[in-house]
Amino acid sequence: MRALTVAPERKNSLRLDTFPDPVPGEGELLVDGLAVGVCGTDREIVEGSYGTPPQGRERLVIGHESLGRVRQAPPGSGWVPGDLVVGVVRRPDPVPCGACAHGYFDMCRNGRFTERGIKERDGYAATSWTVEADFAVRLDPALEHVGVLMEPTTVVAKAWDQIERIGGRSWFAPHSVLVTGAGPIGLLAALLGRQRGLEVHVLDRVEGGVKPELVRRLDAEYHCADVEEVMARVRPDVVIEATGAAPVVFGIMATLEPYGMLCLTGVSSAGRRLEVDAGYINRELVLDNSVVVGTVNANRQHYAAAADALARADRGWLDALITRRVPLESFQEAFERRPGDVKTVIELRHG
């Protein structure tokens, strides 16, 4: 097999290696890799910002946004050769903490979890890989061309799950949602908002190209303005923040509607200083019963919800979200940031 590997925390160490095909262990599927998505996390690992190889190894196979086809399945697993499959990213810690013990490994409390392609487990950027049947998710065969969007969809499926759980603390009948950021996470969050019958607004700084068009195709409204201005005009019940830009985050906090909710999915860079009126923000959040919640990763129920959301989505819209498909041999191009990019995917199959 061929696989993309890095030496974590070493810049410019990405390379294409050749290994013997993996041998599935007990209860594991053997999978032919079809595609792998590239996201900001992958780029940061390639740039040497973080990542941890498996114990005793110097290099890590990257890639956590997977898509493959089952080549071999253990008897009684419910899987058969030819099934379209996505591998879950996170594994619960071995202790385990209370959250992991109850199946909520996305909420691990002690940090001893592992993650495919990120932390102590090889990822899915390989022409062949194995995955435990219990951590594999079946996809509709019709999604072969776009199924690599599954993992980022799980992130927003969890975001909506958290929003609905928190909203359930009292009467909750949201009418509108504002999504800040029209990258893959933001656009998929907008998709799931429309599937819930909500009025959807998307804010991004890009004024033209594919992003506004994708929003319009959802029958949603696209905005290019200061976040405070958009918040005042839209007055959303829910905001899903997907930029990680600190001025946007705090601009939303300062202008949330009463009983409003802000769900943070974007990760901010540390070290940037920003002057805010912290007392005012705290006062408004308390007096308005507002909520700010962070969310990351996903558990099995979110993968199931994401699979359902993708199966119900317009295939043409999903395909348009993938703006570049790069062959494995040209892998370096996939990690370049280019104007007009939304989602870049590496095709793992030959030819």
N, C-alpha and C positions, 0 to 999 in steps of 0.2 A: 504494500500500500504506500501511497504518498501522503504526506501530512505537513502542514505549516507549523513550525515550531519557533519558539523564542527562548532566550535565556532571560528570565524575568529580571527586571531592574537593570538591564543592560540595553542601552539605546542601539538601534539599528542592528539587532541580532536576528531579525526575522529571516527565515530561510525555508526552502522546500526540501524535506528529507524523505528518504525511502526506508521503509521498515518491512519486516515480514508481516503478512496479514495477521490480524489479531485472532486469537482462539477464544471463543466464548466460554465463560465459566458456567457453572450450574445456574439455571434460571435466567440466562442471558440470551439476548437476541444478537445475531450477527447481521450487520446492516451495511449495505452499500451506500456511501454518502452521495447525495445528489447535489446539495447546495449548502452554503453557510452564509449567514448574514454578517455584515461588518457594521459595528456601532462604535460609539464613542469610547466605551470600555475597551474594546479591542485595540483601538488606536492608542489609547493611553498605555496599555500593556506593551504594545510594540514600541512606543516611545520611551519605555523603561520606567514608567511611573510606579507600577506595582505589578502584582502577579506572583504566584508561588508555585514552583514545580512539585510534582509528586515526590514523596520522601525518598531520599537517596539519589535523586536525579538533578541534573543541571538545567535541563530543557523541559518546556511545557508545550504540548500541542494546544494551540489556541482554538477559539471558536465555541460560542455557546448558543448561537441561533442556528439550530440544526434542521436538516431535512434529509431523510434517507428512505431506502426501500429495504424491507426485510429480505435477507438472503436465506437465513436459517433461523428456526425457532424451536425451542424445546417443546416436547409433547405436553399437552394439557395447559399450555400457556395462554391459549386463546388467540395466538398469533399464527399467521401462515406466511410462507414466502410470497412476496409481492405486495404485502401491506405497506402503505405509506406511513412513516413513523417519524415522530419528533421525540428527542430525548429531553427529559427534565434536567434543569441545570443544577439545582442545589440538592445536596444530600444532608440528612440530619446528622447532628454531632453524635459521637459514640457514647456520650455519657448516659443518657441525653438530658437536656434541660426539659422543663415542663412543656414548653411549646412544641419542641421536637417530638416529645413522647406522645403528644396528642395529634400529630400529623401536621402541625403548623410550623414546619421547618423554615418557612420563609420569615418567621418571627423569632428565630433562634436568639436566646438571651445571653449565651456565654461565648458566642463567636467561634465555636469549635466546628461549625459546619464546614463542608467542602463544596466546591463548585467546579463543574466541568468547564475547562478552558480558562479558568480564572484562578482558582485556589486549590492546589494540591491534587487535582484530578485532570487528566488529559481531556481536551475538548473534542469538538466534532468537526474540525477543519481537516478532515482526512477522507480518503477515498473508501476506507472501510473503518467501521468502529463497532464496538459492542455496547450494549446497555442492558441493565437489569429490566426484565419484563415489567416489574412493578413501577419502574420509573420511565416507561415508554408510553407515549400517547398516540393513538391511531387517528389518522386524518382521512377525511373524505377523499377518495381517489381523484375527484375533480379538482382538487387543490394542488395537484403536483407542481404546477407552474408558479404558484404563489405561497405554498405552504411554509416556506422559509420565514414568512412573517409571523409565524405562530408564537415564538418566544416574546417578541415585543408586544404582541397582542395580549399575552398573559399578564404583562406588567400593568396594562390599562384595565384588564378584567379585574385584577386585584384592586386597583384604584377605585373602580366603580363599586366593587364589593365593600370596600371600607367606607366609601361615601354613604352607601345605602344602610350599612350597619349602624353607623354613627347617626345618620338621619333618623333611624328608627328609635332613637331615645325619646322621641316625641312625635307629634304630627309632622309628616314629611311628604310634601307633594311638589317637588321642584318643577319649575316651568322652563328655566333657561340655564345653560352652562356656557361659561367662557373658558376656552382653552388657550393658554399662552404658549406659543411655539408651534410652528407647523412642520416640525421634523416628523419622523416616523411615529414616535410616541404620541405627539400632539394630534396628528392626523388620525391615528387609530383610536385615540380617546374621543375624538369628534365623531368617528364612525359609530362607536358604541353609544355615544350620546344620542345620535340620530336613531339608532335601533331601539332606544328607550322612548322614542317619541318626543324628545326635548327640542326646544329651540336652541340651536348651536351657533356659537360665535367663536371665531378663531382669530387670534392676534399674532402677527409676525411682522418683522421689519422688512421682509422681501416684498416688493411692490408688484412684481410681475412674474410670469413663468408658470411652472407646473403647480406650485403650492396654492395660489389663489384659485386656479382652475380645479384642483382636487377638492377644495372646500366648496366651491360652487356646485360641483357635481354631487355633493352630499345634500344640496339644498340648505346649506349653511351660509352664514355671512362672514366675509373676510374683512379684517381691519388692519390698517397700518397707521397707528397713532400712539401717543403716550398712553401707558396703561391706565393712568388715573382718568384720562379723558374717556377711554373706552368703558371703564368701570362705571363712570357716572352716566354714560349714555345707555348702556345695556342693563345695568343693575342686575347682574346674574345671581341666581340662587346658589350656584355652585361654580367654583373656579378650579380647573385642573392646570397646574403650573408645570410646564415641561421645558423651560429654558435653563433653569438654574441661575439666571441672572439676578444678582442680589437687588438691584434697583426695581426690577419687576416684582420680585417676591415681596419686598417691603411696601411697594406701591399698592399691591393688592391688599396686604394686611391692613393698611391704613384706610382702605375704602370699601371693605366688605360691607354688604348689606346686613341689617339685623337678622340674626339666626342664619347667617351665611356660613359657607364652608369652603375652605381652601385646602386642596389636596396637593401636596408637593411631590412631584416625580422627578424633577430635574435636580442634579447634584451641582452645587455651587463650588467654585474654586476657593480654597482657603487663602487668607492673607490680604484680601482686598478690603479696604476700609470704606465705610459708607456712613454718612451722618444722617441719623434718623431720630425722630422724636419718640423714643421708646416708651416714655410715660403715656403719650397720647395713644399709641398703638395698643398698649396693654389696657388702658381705660376703655377704649372702644371695643376690644375683643370681649372684655368682661361684661360690660353693660349691655352689649348686643347679643350675648349668648353665642358668639361666633366660635368657630372651630378651625384650627390649623392642624393638619395631620400629615406626616411624612409616610411614604410607602416605597418599598423596594422589593424586588424578587416576586416569587409566586409559588403556591403549593399546587397539589394535584387538582383541586377543585377549580382553580383558576385556569389551568391548562384545559380542562374540560369545557369551561365557559368560553375560552378563547377559540377552541375548535368549533364550537357551535356558532360563535359570532362570525368566524371566517366562512363557514359553510353557508350562512345566510347573506353574506355580503355580495355585492356586485363584483364578478370576477374581473371585469375590465377596469374597475376602479382600483382594485388591489394590484393588478398588473401595472397600472400607471404609477403606483406608489414606488415601484422598483425602477429607478431611473437609470441604473447601470448594472449590467451583468458582465462579469469579468471572468475569463477562463483561468483555471488554476495556474497555468504556466505564466500568466501575466499578473500574478497575485500582488505585486508591488503597487500596481495601478489602483487596486481596490482600496488602498490605505491613503491615497491622495485625496485631498479635499478639492472638489471642482465646483465651479458655479453651476447652479441648477440641480445639484445632487439632492435627493431626498433619501433614498435607500439604495445602497450598493450591495450586491450579492456576488459571491464567488461560486461559479459553477464547478463542481468537483468531478463531473463525468468527463471521460475522454471525448475528444471531438467537440 
